[in-house]
């Protein structure tokens, strides 16, 4: 099994010296899967209802921009909310530390005690942490409230979601835009490739085998596509 990183003193020092950087993989996968699902759902629903290919292109493009922007805005707002909550709790802890230092120091003592520290080692650790206000606040945010202090940029999160949504969501429309024969069959095939590709890509950040992750995402995507086709087919009897 290959090591994730080196453990020499020099490598450790360099790695710990780097600031923690947020990861936007979640936003890419989120946008990519949803973009592919919703756009192919438009295609499958219209094909199921036996409507024209022109409608597929028009509604598909509308979905790319409207739904893609909606998802990006929602992700932006959700990420911004996390940051606002973190800053609110940071302010609360700062006030508590300044107004009730003994009580906050006792919280640190009990937190470290649960980790197995005791006696003089415990007191030394408490003194070291509470000697720096920022370290003290950071420790309380992580240990008392279980808040992540490394947060994603709302703008970059929204941009990543929209970009992935637009790029992956364009794929189901390509056969219709390029005038392929058997456009729906090509759209289904390309859509399946995108689902499998996204699953394979995200396996690089997990312990799941690439083919298992690809098949899982493929199954979820095709299930959503099948539902859209079934609804489109059923709509012919009510319109």
FITI-695347 format. One record per residue (C-alpha): residue in three letters; y, x negated, z negated. Coordinates in nm, 2 decimals. Layout:
<pts>
+------+--------+--------+--------+
| rest |      v |      u |      w |
+------+--------+--------+--------+
|  ALA |      Y |      X |      Z |
...
+------+--------+--------+--------+
</pts>
This chain:
<pts>
+------+--------+--------+--------+
| rest |      v |      u |      w |
+------+--------+--------+--------+
|  UNK |   0.00 |   0.00 |   0.00 |
|  UNK |   0.34 |  -0.15 |   0.10 |
|  UNK |   0.60 |  -0.19 |  -0.16 |
|  UNK |   0.93 |   0.01 |  -0.14 |
|  UNK |   1.14 |  -0.29 |  -0.24 |
|  UNK |   1.11 |  -0.64 |  -0.38 |
|  UNK |   1.10 |  -0.72 |  -0.75 |
|  UNK |   1.24 |  -1.07 |  -0.76 |
|  UNK |   1.54 |  -1.12 |  -0.99 |
|  UNK |   1.77 |  -1.17 |  -0.70 |
|  UNK |   1.65 |  -0.85 |  -0.52 |
|  UNK |   1.68 |  -0.65 |  -0.84 |
|  UNK |   2.03 |  -0.77 |  -0.91 |
|  UNK |   2.14 |  -0.69 |  -0.56 |
|  UNK |   1.98 |  -0.35 |  -0.56 |
|  UNK |   2.13 |  -0.25 |  -0.89 |
|  UNK |   2.47 |  -0.38 |  -0.79 |
|  UNK |   2.48 |  -0.13 |  -0.50 |
|  UNK |   2.63 |   0.21 |  -0.58 |
|  UNK |   2.40 |   0.51 |  -0.56 |
|  UNK |   2.45 |   0.68 |  -0.23 |
|  UNK |   2.39 |   1.05 |  -0.16 |
|  UNK |   2.11 |   1.15 |   0.08 |
|  UNK |   2.19 |   1.41 |   0.35 |
|  UNK |   1.82 |   1.45 |   0.46 |
|  UNK |   1.80 |   1.79 |   0.29 |
|  UNK |   2.10 |   1.91 |   0.49 |
|  UNK |   1.96 |   1.79 |   0.82 |
|  UNK |   1.62 |   1.95 |   0.76 |
|  UNK |   1.78 |   2.27 |   0.64 |
|  UNK |   2.00 |   2.30 |   0.95 |
|  UNK |   1.74 |   2.18 |   1.19 |
|  UNK |   1.47 |   2.43 |   1.09 |
|  UNK |   1.71 |   2.72 |   1.06 |
|  UNK |   1.87 |   2.65 |   1.39 |
|  UNK |   1.54 |   2.64 |   1.57 |
|  UNK |   1.40 |   2.95 |   1.39 |
|  UNK |   1.71 |   3.17 |   1.44 |
|  UNK |   1.77 |   3.07 |   1.81 |
|  UNK |   1.40 |   3.11 |   1.90 |
|  UNK |   1.40 |   3.44 |   1.71 |
|  UNK |   1.68 |   3.55 |   1.95 |
|  UNK |   1.47 |   3.44 |   2.25 |
|  UNK |   1.15 |   3.60 |   2.12 |
|  UNK |   1.31 |   3.92 |   2.02 |
|  UNK |   1.48 |   3.97 |   2.35 |
|  UNK |   1.16 |   3.88 |   2.54 |
|  UNK |   0.97 |   4.12 |   2.32 |
|  UNK |   1.21 |   4.39 |   2.41 |
|  UNK |   1.18 |   4.30 |   2.78 |
|  UNK |   1.55 |   4.24 |   2.83 |
|  UNK |   1.71 |   4.00 |   3.08 |
|  UNK |   1.73 |   3.62 |   3.06 |
|  UNK |   2.11 |   3.63 |   3.08 |
|  UNK |   2.12 |   3.82 |   2.75 |
|  UNK |   1.90 |   3.54 |   2.60 |
|  UNK |   2.15 |   3.27 |   2.70 |
|  UNK |   2.46 |   3.47 |   2.59 |
|  UNK |   2.32 |   3.57 |   2.25 |
|  UNK |   2.15 |   3.23 |   2.20 |
|  UNK |   2.48 |   3.05 |   2.25 |
|  UNK |   2.66 |   3.29 |   2.02 |
|  UNK |   2.40 |   3.23 |   1.76 |
|  UNK |   2.44 |   2.85 |   1.78 |
|  UNK |   2.81 |   2.87 |   1.71 |
|  UNK |   2.83 |   3.17 |   1.47 |
|  UNK |   2.52 |   3.12 |   1.26 |
|  UNK |   2.56 |   2.74 |   1.27 |
|  UNK |   2.91 |   2.76 |   1.14 |
|  UNK |   2.81 |   3.02 |   0.88 |
|  UNK |   2.53 |   2.79 |   0.75 |
|  UNK |   2.77 |   2.49 |   0.75 |
|  UNK |   3.03 |   2.68 |   0.55 |
|  UNK |   2.77 |   2.81 |   0.31 |
|  UNK |   2.64 |   2.46 |   0.25 |
|  UNK |   2.99 |   2.33 |   0.21 |
|  UNK |   3.07 |   2.59 |  -0.05 |
|  UNK |   2.74 |   2.54 |  -0.24 |
|  UNK |   2.79 |   2.17 |  -0.25 |
|  UNK |   3.15 |   2.21 |  -0.36 |
|  UNK |   3.04 |   2.44 |  -0.64 |
|  UNK |   2.80 |   2.17 |  -0.77 |
|  UNK |   3.08 |   1.91 |  -0.77 |
|  UNK |   3.32 |   2.16 |  -0.95 |
|  UNK |   3.06 |   2.23 |  -1.21 |
|  UNK |   3.00 |   1.86 |  -1.27 |
|  UNK |   3.37 |   1.80 |  -1.31 |
|  UNK |   3.40 |   2.09 |  -1.55 |
|  UNK |   3.12 |   1.96 |  -1.77 |
|  UNK |   3.27 |   1.61 |  -1.75 |
|  UNK |   3.60 |   1.74 |  -1.89 |
|  UNK |   3.41 |   1.94 |  -2.16 |
|  UNK |   3.22 |   1.62 |  -2.27 |
|  UNK |   3.54 |   1.41 |  -2.27 |
|  UNK |   3.71 |   1.66 |  -2.50 |
|  UNK |   3.41 |   1.68 |  -2.73 |
|  UNK |   3.38 |   1.30 |  -2.75 |
|  UNK |   3.75 |   1.27 |  -2.84 |
|  UNK |   3.76 |   1.56 |  -3.09 |
|  UNK |   3.41 |   1.54 |  -3.24 |
|  UNK |   3.30 |   1.17 |  -3.19 |
|  UNK |   3.05 |   1.18 |  -3.49 |
|  UNK |   2.88 |   1.49 |  -3.36 |
|  UNK |   2.85 |   1.35 |  -3.00 |
|  UNK |   2.73 |   1.02 |  -3.14 |
|  UNK |   2.46 |   1.21 |  -3.33 |
|  UNK |   2.36 |   1.38 |  -3.00 |
|  UNK |   2.31 |   1.04 |  -2.84 |
|  UNK |   2.11 |   0.93 |  -3.14 |
|  UNK |   1.87 |   1.23 |  -3.11 |
|  UNK |   1.84 |   1.20 |  -2.73 |
|  UNK |   1.74 |   0.83 |  -2.76 |
|  UNK |   1.51 |   0.91 |  -3.06 |
|  UNK |   1.31 |   1.14 |  -2.84 |
|  UNK |   1.26 |   0.85 |  -2.60 |
|  UNK |   1.09 |   0.65 |  -2.87 |
|  UNK |   1.37 |   0.44 |  -3.00 |
|  UNK |   1.40 |   0.41 |  -3.38 |
|  UNK |   1.54 |   0.20 |  -3.66 |
|  UNK |   1.78 |  -0.08 |  -3.57 |
|  UNK |   1.70 |  -0.06 |  -3.20 |
|  UNK |   1.81 |   0.30 |  -3.20 |
|  UNK |   2.13 |   0.22 |  -3.37 |
|  UNK |   2.21 |  -0.07 |  -3.14 |
|  UNK |   2.15 |   0.15 |  -2.84 |
|  UNK |   2.37 |   0.42 |  -2.98 |
|  UNK |   2.65 |   0.17 |  -3.04 |
|  UNK |   2.62 |   0.02 |  -2.70 |
|  UNK |   2.64 |   0.36 |  -2.52 |
|  UNK |   2.92 |   0.50 |  -2.73 |
|  UNK |   3.13 |   0.19 |  -2.71 |
|  UNK |   3.23 |   0.29 |  -2.35 |
|  UNK |   3.36 |   0.64 |  -2.30 |
|  UNK |   3.26 |   0.66 |  -1.93 |
|  UNK |   2.90 |   0.55 |  -2.01 |
|  UNK |   2.89 |   0.79 |  -2.30 |
|  UNK |   3.00 |   1.08 |  -2.08 |
|  UNK |   2.76 |   0.99 |  -1.80 |
|  UNK |   2.47 |   0.97 |  -2.04 |
|  UNK |   2.55 |   1.31 |  -2.19 |
|  UNK |   2.58 |   1.47 |  -1.84 |
|  UNK |   2.24 |   1.34 |  -1.74 |
|  UNK |   2.05 |   1.38 |  -2.07 |
|  UNK |   2.21 |   1.69 |  -2.22 |
|  UNK |   2.28 |   1.90 |  -1.91 |
|  UNK |   2.04 |   1.74 |  -1.66 |
|  UNK |   2.32 |   1.71 |  -1.41 |
|  UNK |   2.31 |   1.46 |  -1.12 |
|  UNK |   2.62 |   1.24 |  -1.12 |
|  UNK |   2.57 |   1.12 |  -0.76 |
|  UNK |   2.67 |   1.42 |  -0.55 |
|  UNK |   2.69 |   1.48 |  -0.17 |
|  UNK |   3.02 |   1.52 |   0.01 |
|  UNK |   3.07 |   1.89 |   0.09 |
|  UNK |   3.22 |   1.80 |   0.43 |
|  UNK |   2.94 |   1.57 |   0.53 |
|  UNK |   2.68 |   1.82 |   0.40 |
|  UNK |   2.83 |   2.10 |   0.61 |
|  UNK |   2.87 |   1.87 |   0.91 |
|  UNK |   2.51 |   1.75 |   0.89 |
|  UNK |   2.38 |   2.11 |   0.87 |
|  UNK |   2.59 |   2.23 |   1.16 |
|  UNK |   2.49 |   1.93 |   1.38 |
|  UNK |   2.12 |   1.96 |   1.31 |
|  UNK |   2.15 |   2.34 |   1.36 |
|  UNK |   2.32 |   2.30 |   1.70 |
|  UNK |   2.10 |   2.02 |   1.83 |
|  UNK |   1.77 |   2.18 |   1.73 |
|  UNK |   1.88 |   2.53 |   1.81 |
|  UNK |   1.97 |   2.44 |   2.16 |
|  UNK |   1.61 |   2.35 |   2.24 |
|  UNK |   1.47 |   2.70 |   2.27 |
|  UNK |   1.75 |   2.79 |   2.52 |
|  UNK |   1.70 |   2.49 |   2.75 |
|  UNK |   1.43 |   2.64 |   2.97 |
|  UNK |   1.65 |   2.94 |   3.04 |
|  UNK |   1.96 |   2.74 |   3.10 |
|  UNK |   1.78 |   2.51 |   3.34 |
|  UNK |   1.61 |   2.80 |   3.52 |
|  UNK |   1.24 |   2.70 |   3.45 |
|  UNK |   0.96 |   2.91 |   3.57 |
|  UNK |   0.77 |   3.07 |   3.28 |
|  UNK |   1.08 |   3.00 |   3.06 |
|  UNK |   0.94 |   3.17 |   2.75 |
|  UNK |   0.62 |   2.96 |   2.76 |
|  UNK |   0.83 |   2.64 |   2.79 |
|  UNK |   1.07 |   2.77 |   2.51 |
|  UNK |   0.77 |   2.83 |   2.28 |
|  UNK |   0.62 |   2.49 |   2.36 |
|  UNK |   0.95 |   2.30 |   2.30 |
|  UNK |   1.02 |   2.50 |   1.99 |
|  UNK |   0.68 |   2.41 |   1.85 |
|  UNK |   0.75 |   2.04 |   1.93 |
|  UNK |   1.08 |   2.06 |   1.73 |
|  UNK |   0.91 |   2.22 |   1.43 |
|  UNK |   0.64 |   1.96 |   1.43 |
|  UNK |   0.89 |   1.68 |   1.48 |
|  UNK |   1.11 |   1.79 |   1.19 |
|  UNK |   0.80 |   1.81 |   0.97 |
|  UNK |   0.68 |   1.47 |   1.08 |
|  UNK |   1.03 |   1.32 |   1.02 |
|  UNK |   1.06 |   1.46 |   0.66 |
|  UNK |   0.72 |   1.32 |   0.57 |
|  UNK |   0.88 |   0.97 |   0.57 |
|  UNK |   1.05 |   1.08 |   0.24 |
|  UNK |   0.74 |   1.23 |   0.08 |
|  UNK |   0.38 |   1.15 |  -0.01 |
|  UNK |   0.25 |   1.41 |   0.24 |
|  UNK |   0.07 |   1.28 |   0.56 |
|  UNK |   0.29 |   1.31 |   0.87 |
|  UNK |   0.05 |   1.54 |   1.05 |
|  UNK |   0.01 |   1.77 |   0.75 |
|  UNK |   0.39 |   1.79 |   0.70 |
|  UNK |   0.43 |   1.85 |   1.07 |
|  UNK |   0.17 |   2.13 |   1.08 |
|  UNK |   0.32 |   2.29 |   0.77 |
|  UNK |   0.67 |   2.31 |   0.92 |
|  UNK |   0.51 |   2.42 |   1.25 |
|  UNK |   0.33 |   2.70 |   1.08 |
|  UNK |   0.64 |   2.83 |   0.90 |
|  UNK |   0.84 |   2.82 |   1.22 |
|  UNK |   0.59 |   3.00 |   1.43 |
|  UNK |   0.54 |   3.26 |   1.17 |
|  UNK |   0.91 |   3.34 |   1.18 |
|  UNK |   0.90 |   3.34 |   1.56 |
|  UNK |   0.61 |   3.58 |   1.56 |
|  UNK |   0.79 |   3.82 |   1.34 |
|  UNK |   1.09 |   3.81 |   1.57 |
|  UNK |   0.88 |   3.88 |   1.88 |
|  UNK |   0.70 |   4.17 |   1.70 |
|  UNK |   1.03 |   4.33 |   1.60 |
|  UNK |   1.16 |   4.29 |   1.95 |
|  UNK |   0.85 |   4.44 |   2.10 |
|  UNK |   0.85 |   4.73 |   1.86 |
|  UNK |   1.22 |   4.80 |   1.93 |
|  UNK |   1.13 |   4.91 |   2.29 |
|  UNK |   0.99 |   5.23 |   2.14 |
|  UNK |   1.30 |   5.32 |   1.95 |
|  UNK |   1.58 |   5.23 |   2.20 |
+------+--------+--------+--------+
</pts>
